[in-house]
Amino acid sequence: MVKKIKKVLARGLLLTTTPFVFITKEVSNLINYIENKEKRTFYDFFINNSSITEFYLYSTYLIFSNNIDKHHIEETLFVKCIHNNTNDYWNKFEQKKEAITNPTIKVFGLHRAAVNTMDEEYRQNLLNLYANFFDKNTLSMIKSILYKF
């Protein structure tokens, strides 16, 4: 198993950054495997193992089951994320707004630490973006999070 992990790490396939996309079928297989092997629910197994994160558990299961190649995803093809520092040029709203009109963008991520560095214009732009996708109640909840900091 250690050889497999080293091989995967060398190929750069072990991803642990958000948004982390899980393959539903592989998650179901993982849960079934753990429940059969451990003779307890997945919930009990996971909650009682505080040293295990969902990212590493999933990734190591894919390695163990020889399915890590199924996980390789090119982030730039369908994901736009706003990361920690919104003052960096590449992280400004102008660089992210294509997510509104680009049909290939399927995931739009917002890192919780990014909210701390947003100015008023950035927050308003995000609210305008979210207004295209969410009802008033959900938008109100998002607004309360954006303005909490």
Sine and cosine of phi, psi and omega as CSV:
sin_phi,cos_phi,sin_psi,cos_psi,sin_omega,cos_omega
0.00,0.00,-0.64,0.77,-0.01,-1.00
-0.88,0.47,-0.64,0.77,0.04,-1.00
-0.88,0.48,-0.67,0.74,0.01,-1.00
-0.87,0.49,-0.71,0.71,-0.02,-1.00
-0.90,0.45,-0.70,0.72,0.02,-1.00
-0.88,0.48,-0.64,0.77,0.02,-1.00
-0.89,0.45,-0.69,0.72,0.01,-1.00
-0.91,0.42,-0.69,0.72,0.03,-1.00
-0.87,0.49,-0.65,0.76,0.01,-1.00
-0.90,0.44,-0.50,0.86,0.01,-1.00
-1.00,0.06,-0.09,1.00,0.02,-1.00
0.95,0.31,0.46,0.89,-0.07,-1.00
-1.00,-0.05,-0.24,0.97,-0.04,-1.00
-1.00,0.08,1.00,-0.09,-0.07,-1.00
-1.00,-0.05,0.68,-0.73,0.03,-1.00
-0.68,-0.74,0.36,0.93,0.01,-1.00
-0.97,-0.23,0.46,-0.89,0.00,-1.00
-0.99,0.11,0.44,-0.90,-0.14,0.99
-0.96,0.28,0.72,-0.69,-0.03,-1.00
-0.99,-0.14,0.91,-0.40,-0.08,-1.00
-1.00,-0.04,0.82,-0.57,0.04,-1.00
-0.98,-0.22,0.62,-0.79,0.05,-1.00
-1.00,0.04,0.88,-0.47,-0.12,-0.99
-0.79,0.61,-0.73,0.68,-0.02,-1.00
-0.88,0.48,-0.66,0.76,0.00,-1.00
-0.94,0.35,-0.57,0.82,0.07,-1.00
-0.90,0.43,-0.69,0.72,0.05,-1.00
-0.87,0.49,-0.68,0.73,0.04,-1.00
-0.89,0.45,-0.66,0.75,0.03,-1.00
-0.87,0.49,-0.75,0.66,-0.01,-1.00
-0.87,0.49,-0.73,0.69,0.02,-1.00
-0.88,0.48,-0.68,0.73,0.00,-1.00
-0.87,0.49,-0.75,0.66,-0.03,-1.00
-0.90,0.44,-0.70,0.71,-0.01,-1.00
-0.89,0.45,-0.62,0.78,0.03,-1.00
-0.94,0.34,-0.67,0.74,-0.04,-1.00
-0.95,0.30,-0.68,0.73,-0.09,-1.00
-1.00,0.02,-0.24,0.97,-0.01,-1.00
0.84,0.54,0.64,0.76,0.10,-1.00
-0.42,-0.91,0.17,-0.99,-0.04,-1.00
-0.94,0.34,0.43,-0.90,0.06,-1.00
-0.86,0.51,-0.65,0.76,0.02,-1.00
-0.82,0.58,-0.78,0.63,0.00,-1.00
-0.88,0.48,-0.67,0.74,0.02,-1.00
-0.88,0.48,-0.76,0.65,-0.10,-0.99
-0.95,0.33,-0.71,0.70,-0.02,-1.00
-0.89,0.45,-0.58,0.81,-0.04,-1.00
-1.00,0.06,0.08,1.00,0.05,-1.00
-0.85,-0.53,0.98,0.22,-0.09,-1.00
-0.92,0.39,-0.23,0.97,0.01,-1.00
-1.00,0.07,-0.06,1.00,-0.03,-1.00
-0.97,-0.25,0.79,-0.61,0.12,-0.99
-0.99,-0.15,0.38,-0.92,0.01,-1.00
-0.89,0.46,-0.53,0.85,-0.01,-1.00
-0.91,0.42,-0.77,0.64,-0.03,-1.00
-0.95,0.30,-0.58,0.81,0.05,-1.00
-0.88,0.48,-0.75,0.66,0.00,-1.00
-0.89,0.45,-0.75,0.66,-0.03,-1.00
-0.88,0.47,-0.70,0.71,-0.01,-1.00
-0.93,0.36,-0.51,0.86,0.10,-1.00
-0.91,0.42,-0.67,0.74,0.03,-1.00
-0.88,0.47,-0.62,0.78,0.05,-1.00
-0.91,0.41,-0.76,0.64,-0.01,-1.00
-0.82,0.57,-0.67,0.75,-0.07,-1.00
-1.00,-0.01,0.17,0.99,0.01,-1.00
0.86,0.51,0.61,0.79,-0.02,-1.00
-0.84,-0.54,0.26,0.97,-0.05,-1.00
-0.88,0.48,-0.50,0.86,0.00,-1.00
-0.90,0.44,-0.38,0.92,0.05,-1.00
-0.93,0.37,-0.35,0.94,-0.11,-0.99
-1.00,0.00,-0.23,0.97,-0.08,-1.00
-0.89,0.45,0.86,-0.50,-0.07,-1.00
-0.75,-0.66,0.73,-0.69,0.10,-0.99
-1.00,0.05,0.95,-0.32,-0.09,-1.00
-0.83,0.55,-0.64,0.77,-0.11,-0.99
-0.93,0.37,-0.25,0.97,-0.05,-1.00
-0.97,0.24,-0.56,0.83,-0.10,-0.99
-0.60,-0.80,0.12,0.99,-0.08,-1.00
-0.83,-0.56,0.66,-0.75,0.21,-0.98
-0.80,-0.60,0.76,-0.65,-0.01,-1.00
-0.77,-0.64,0.60,-0.80,0.17,-0.99
-0.98,-0.20,0.90,-0.43,-0.08,-1.00
-0.99,-0.10,-0.13,-0.99,-0.16,-0.99
-0.70,0.72,-0.90,0.44,-0.16,-0.99
-0.99,-0.13,0.97,-0.26,-0.04,-1.00
-0.98,0.22,-0.02,1.00,0.06,-1.00
-1.00,0.07,-0.27,0.96,0.06,-1.00
-0.94,0.35,0.63,-0.77,-0.07,-1.00
-0.80,0.60,-0.75,0.66,-0.07,-1.00
-0.92,0.39,-0.22,0.97,-0.07,-1.00
-0.95,-0.32,0.07,1.00,0.01,-1.00
-0.95,0.30,0.37,-0.93,-0.04,-1.00
-0.85,0.53,-0.60,0.80,0.01,-1.00
-0.84,0.55,-0.53,0.85,0.00,-1.00
-0.99,0.15,-0.25,0.97,-0.08,-1.00
-0.95,-0.31,-0.28,0.96,-0.17,-0.99
-0.93,0.37,-0.22,0.97,0.06,-1.00
-0.88,0.48,-0.33,0.94,0.02,-1.00
-0.86,0.51,-0.40,0.91,-0.03,-1.00
-0.93,0.36,-0.63,0.78,-0.13,-0.99
-0.92,-0.40,-0.16,0.99,-0.05,-1.00
-1.00,0.07,0.92,-0.39,-0.06,-1.00
-0.94,0.35,-0.23,0.97,0.02,-1.00
-0.99,0.15,-0.26,0.97,0.02,-1.00
-0.98,0.19,0.89,-0.45,-0.04,-1.00
-0.94,-0.35,-0.35,0.94,-0.03,-1.00
-0.76,-0.65,0.79,-0.62,0.07,-1.00
-0.86,-0.51,0.93,-0.37,-0.08,-1.00
-0.96,-0.27,0.56,-0.83,0.07,-1.00
-0.76,-0.65,0.93,-0.38,0.01,-1.00
-0.95,0.32,0.68,-0.73,-0.06,-1.00
-0.86,0.50,-0.50,0.87,-0.01,-1.00
-0.96,0.26,-0.31,0.95,-0.01,-1.00
-0.92,0.40,-0.53,0.84,-0.04,-1.00
-0.85,0.52,-0.56,0.83,-0.01,-1.00
-0.90,0.44,-0.45,0.89,-0.08,-1.00
-0.97,-0.24,0.03,1.00,-0.04,-1.00
-0.98,0.22,0.67,-0.75,0.14,-0.99
-1.00,0.02,0.06,-1.00,-0.06,-1.00
-0.86,0.50,-0.66,0.75,-0.02,-1.00
-0.89,0.46,-0.68,0.73,0.01,-1.00
-0.88,0.48,-0.72,0.70,-0.01,-1.00
-0.88,0.47,-0.68,0.73,0.00,-1.00
-0.91,0.41,-0.64,0.76,0.06,-1.00
-0.87,0.49,-0.66,0.75,0.04,-1.00
-0.90,0.44,-0.68,0.73,0.04,-1.00
-0.88,0.48,-0.64,0.77,0.06,-1.00
-0.89,0.45,-0.64,0.77,0.04,-1.00
-0.90,0.44,-0.76,0.65,-0.04,-1.00
-0.90,0.43,-0.46,0.89,0.02,-1.00
-0.88,0.47,-0.38,0.92,0.04,-1.00
-0.96,0.27,-0.27,0.96,-0.15,-0.99
-0.84,-0.54,-0.37,0.93,-0.15,-0.99
-0.85,-0.52,0.45,-0.90,0.06,-1.00
-0.97,0.25,0.11,-0.99,-0.08,-1.00
-0.87,0.50,-0.66,0.75,-0.02,-1.00
-0.91,0.42,-0.70,0.71,0.02,-1.00
-0.91,0.41,-0.65,0.76,0.02,-1.00
-0.89,0.46,-0.61,0.79,0.05,-1.00
-0.90,0.43,-0.65,0.76,0.04,-1.00
-0.91,0.42,-0.67,0.74,0.04,-1.00
-0.89,0.46,-0.67,0.74,0.02,-1.00
-0.88,0.48,-0.66,0.75,0.02,-1.00
-0.89,0.46,-0.54,0.84,0.04,-1.00
-0.96,0.28,-0.69,0.72,-0.01,-1.00
-0.89,0.46,-0.52,0.85,-0.06,-1.00
-0.97,-0.23,0.14,0.99,0.02,-1.00
-0.95,0.31,-0.48,0.88,-0.12,-0.99
-1.00,-0.08,0.00,0.00,0.00,0.00
